[in-house]
Amino acid sequence: MSVAGSSLVPSLAIYDPVYGTTCQSNTTCVATKYTVAECSATQTCTCVSGFFPIRTGCGKKFPRPDLFLWNDYYSKEVLEGKSAILTCDTFAQFVDWYYDNGVFITTGINYTITSASAANVGKIKCKAKLGSTSSDLDSDFSAPLEIKLIPKGGTITVTPVFQALPTSLFAGKKATLTCSNIPMGYDTAKIKYMLSNGTEVTSPLTMTSDLAKENVKCILTDTSAHSGNKESSLDTLPLMTTTIIYVFVYGNVGEGFIYSADEAIMLTCQTTPDPLFLDTESTSITYQWLNNGTVVQNSASATYSVPQTEGIYLIACSATYNGSTFESTSKMKINRSASVVKPTIIANPVTPEFGSRLTLACGTNYTDGYYSWKIGTEYIAQQFDHTIQLDSLTTSDAGNYVCNVTRNMVTMTSDVFTISIPSK
């Protein structure tokens, strides 16, 4: 049996699971993106700030989560006896909830306050966790979110906000009227929408020419739940138009990145108003794509797949409606290079032995990117290094490994790399 490139902690049985890459001197630590070539006093290779030893090397501490309301239409007030749902914004699978005074509440991504009362509202916070037990990778607590109780017959302290969507449309299309910043648990059937001329309207509202200059407000009228009416300021209805206002291109790419010829890049030619709010029954929209100023043949749909060949592409589009053509307000620059290839997993040693160390590198020929790893169908939690290291290999480490490199919103995935660990 051999141990490749490291010595084991003397007090540790060779078959026990190891967290972090073990070492006896600095020469046994291999520096990676997040692992330092320094052997700590506890004979574990040191991690950079914000990272801690995990099974595959160094894992990143979960970032401090944000805590927000499950539905952002609501204010941070809840009516007595009603429910409020809070969400801890994290990609962690485990979340703990506490009151700000340190009293534990529950676990789960969402927390529902049922039958709100003075006993269960107040300042609440959450933290992201690696597992059900505590870990160095657990996040700091979120900033506390204070939920205020409105007792029956009490006063709503916030002002509701009226909005109509979309911002522009054709006459005859329907606008959605919304009233946000209202207390959680409020009965939306008790919300009225009132034109500036005093006429009550309902949502969705069919837009007609006589509404062109009208403003609208929303009014909370449920006096059984709160004292008095509470109303928003007057605001405008959507702009009514008879043609497209502007066109733009968007897609899953970012400026300044170099993409490979293998990466699928899809662009969309978007109109304002959206086609859903144009009169497309009598007049359809036709699209045209341009690459470096030249019309792309056979590209008449609203989406365009950028050619998967090396080159620099300056992409624009136009939309023709009712005899008028509207060109996109900006162009999308895509740089594809044949020298940028999908990642390849490189193993050292090529044939690992039971109880030894195995290093897997996600090999790429570019430096930018966000790395992640999977074993089978499961991601390695909080492992974002381009190189992972496994000490004291056992048969449980065998499996199909894949690494991903994400730049902007495009992800490149390696081929499956199968690791076999012979039994002792």
BELLINPE-V132979 format. One record per pair of residues at least 12 apart in sequence whose ideal C-beta (glycine too) atoms are under 6 Angstrom apart, sorted by the first residue. I is the first residue (numbers start at 1). J is the second residue. D is the distance in Angstrom with one decimal. If there is no record, write none. Layout:
I:J:D, I:J:D
This chain:
1:353:5.8, 1:355:5.4, 2:353:5.3, 2:356:5.6, 3:356:4.9, 4:349:5.0, 4:356:4.7, 4:357:5.0, 5:357:5.5, 6:22:6.0, 6:28:4.8, 6:357:4.7, 7:24:4.3, 8:22:5.6, 9:22:5.2, 9:43:4.8, 14:355:4.7, 14:392:5.6, 18:391:4.1, 18:392:4.6, 19:53:4.8, 19:54:5.9, 19:55:5.9, 20:44:3.9, 20:53:2.6, 21:45:4.2, 21:57:5.6, 21:389:4.5, 21:391:5.8, 22:43:5.9, 22:391:5.1, 23:39:4.0, 23:43:5.8, 23:45:5.2, 25:39:5.6, 26:38:5.6, 26:39:5.2, 29:45:4.0, 32:385:5.2, 32:387:4.0, 33:385:5.0, 33:386:5.4, 34:48:5.1, 34:51:4.7, 34:58:4.4, 34:385:4.8, 35:57:5.2, 35:58:4.9, 52:136:3.8, 52:137:5.6, 56:380:5.7, 56:383:5.2, 56:388:4.0, 57:385:5.9, 57:388:5.3, 57:389:4.6, 59:137:5.3, 59:382:3.9, 59:383:5.5, 60:382:4.9, 60:384:5.6, 61:137:5.2, 62:92:5.4, 62:128:4.0, 62:137:6.0, 62:139:3.8, 64:139:5.4, 64:140:4.7, 65:88:5.0, 65:89:5.2, 65:90:4.1, 65:126:6.0, 65:128:5.2, 65:139:5.9, 65:142:4.8, 66:89:4.2, 67:88:5.8, 67:126:5.4, 67:142:4.3, 67:145:4.6, 68:87:5.9, 70:85:3.6, 70:87:4.9, 73:180:4.3, 74:184:4.6, 75:158:4.5, 75:181:4.9, 75:183:5.8, 76:147:5.8, 77:148:4.9, 77:150:5.3, 77:183:4.2, 78:116:4.4, 78:147:5.8, 78:184:4.2, 78:185:5.6, 79:150:5.3, 79:183:5.3, 79:185:4.1, 79:225:5.3, 80:116:6.0, 80:151:4.9, 80:152:5.2, 81:115:5.4, 82:116:5.7, 82:185:2.3, 83:112:5.8, 83:114:5.4, 84:113:4.3, 84:147:5.9, 84:184:4.3, 85:110:5.8, 85:112:5.1, 86:111:4.8, 87:110:5.3, 88:109:6.0, 88:126:3.8, 90:128:4.0, 92:128:3.6, 94:129:4.0, 94:131:5.9, 94:132:5.9, 95:109:5.4, 95:126:5.5, 95:128:6.0, 96:127:5.4, 97:111:4.7, 97:126:5.2, 98:125:5.5, 100:123:3.6, 100:125:5.8, 100:144:4.3, 116:149:5.9, 118:149:5.9, 121:147:4.6, 121:149:4.7, 123:144:4.1, 123:146:4.8, 124:145:5.6, 125:141:4.7, 125:142:5.1, 125:144:4.5, 126:142:5.1, 127:139:5.2, 127:141:5.0, 130:381:5.9, 137:382:5.4, 150:183:5.6, 153:227:5.6, 155:227:5.4, 156:183:6.0, 156:226:5.1, 156:230:4.8, 158:181:5.5, 160:179:5.2, 160:181:5.3, 160:182:5.3, 160:218:5.6, 160:232:4.4, 161:180:4.9, 161:181:4.6, 161:232:5.6, 162:179:5.9, 162:216:5.9, 162:217:5.5, 162:218:4.5, 162:232:4.3, 162:235:4.8, 163:178:5.0, 164:177:5.5, 164:237:5.1, 164:238:5.4, 166:238:5.9, 166:277:5.5, 167:238:5.6, 168:238:5.6, 168:239:4.3, 168:241:5.5, 168:245:6.0, 168:273:4.7, 169:238:5.1, 169:273:5.1, 169:277:3.7, 170:278:5.6, 170:279:5.0, 171:207:5.6, 171:240:5.4, 173:207:5.9, 173:277:4.8, 174:204:3.9, 174:206:5.4, 175:205:5.0, 175:207:5.6, 175:238:5.0, 176:203:5.7, 176:204:5.3, 177:193:5.0, 177:203:3.6, 177:205:5.8, 179:191:5.0, 179:218:3.5, 187:222:5.6, 190:221:5.2, 190:222:3.7, 191:218:5.6, 192:219:4.6, 192:221:5.7, 193:216:5.7, 193:218:5.5, 194:217:5.6, 195:214:4.8, 195:216:5.8, 196:214:5.8, 196:215:4.4, 196:234:5.7, 207:240:5.7, 211:237:5.8, 212:240:5.7, 214:237:6.0, 215:234:4.0, 215:236:5.8, 217:231:5.5, 217:232:4.9, 217:234:4.9, 218:232:4.9, 219:231:4.3, 244:271:5.1, 244:321:5.2, 244:326:4.8, 245:272:4.9, 246:272:5.4, 246:329:5.5, 247:271:5.4, 247:319:5.0, 247:326:4.8, 247:328:4.7, 248:270:5.6, 248:328:5.4, 248:329:5.3, 249:267:5.5, 249:317:5.5, 249:328:5.0, 249:332:4.7, 250:268:5.7, 251:266:5.9, 251:267:3.9, 252:409:4.0, 252:410:5.8, 253:265:5.6, 253:408:6.0, 254:408:3.6, 257:407:5.3, 257:408:5.8, 258:335:4.9, 258:337:5.1, 258:340:5.7, 259:336:5.2, 260:340:4.0, 260:341:5.9, 261:308:5.1, 261:309:5.7, 261:310:5.7, 261:336:5.4, 261:338:5.6, 262:342:5.6, 263:410:5.1, 265:306:4.3, 266:303:5.8, 266:305:5.6, 267:304:4.9, 267:315:6.0, 268:303:5.3, 269:287:5.2, 269:302:5.1, 269:317:3.7, 271:319:5.2, 283:322:4.8, 285:319:5.4, 285:321:5.1, 286:320:4.7, 287:300:5.6, 287:302:5.4, 287:319:5.6, 288:318:4.9, 289:304:4.7, 289:317:5.1, 290:316:4.6, 291:313:5.6, 291:315:5.9, 292:314:5.1, 306:334:5.3, 310:336:5.4, 310:337:5.9, 310:338:4.3, 311:336:5.7, 312:335:5.2, 313:334:4.3, 314:331:5.1, 314:333:5.5, 315:332:4.5, 316:328:5.0, 316:331:4.6, 340:366:5.8, 342:412:4.6, 343:362:4.9, 343:364:4.8, 343:403:5.5, 343:405:5.2, 343:414:4.4, 344:363:4.6, 344:414:5.9, 345:360:5.7, 345:403:5.8, 345:414:5.2, 345:417:3.8, 346:361:4.6, 346:363:5.0, 347:360:5.6, 352:393:5.6, 354:393:6.0, 354:421:5.9, 354:422:5.8, 354:424:5.0, 355:392:5.9, 356:393:5.6, 357:391:5.0, 358:390:4.7, 358:393:5.7, 359:389:5.0, 360:388:5.1, 361:387:4.6, 362:386:4.8, 362:403:3.6, 364:405:5.8, 368:407:5.8, 369:405:4.2, 369:407:5.0, 370:406:4.5, 371:384:5.3, 371:386:5.0, 371:405:5.9, 372:404:4.8, 373:403:5.3, 374:402:4.7, 375:399:4.9, 375:401:5.8, 376:399:5.4, 376:400:5.7, 393:421:5.3, 395:421:5.0, 395:423:5.7, 397:421:5.6, 398:419:5.4, 398:420:5.5, 398:421:4.4, 400:416:4.7, 400:418:5.3, 401:417:4.7, 402:414:5.7, 402:416:5.7
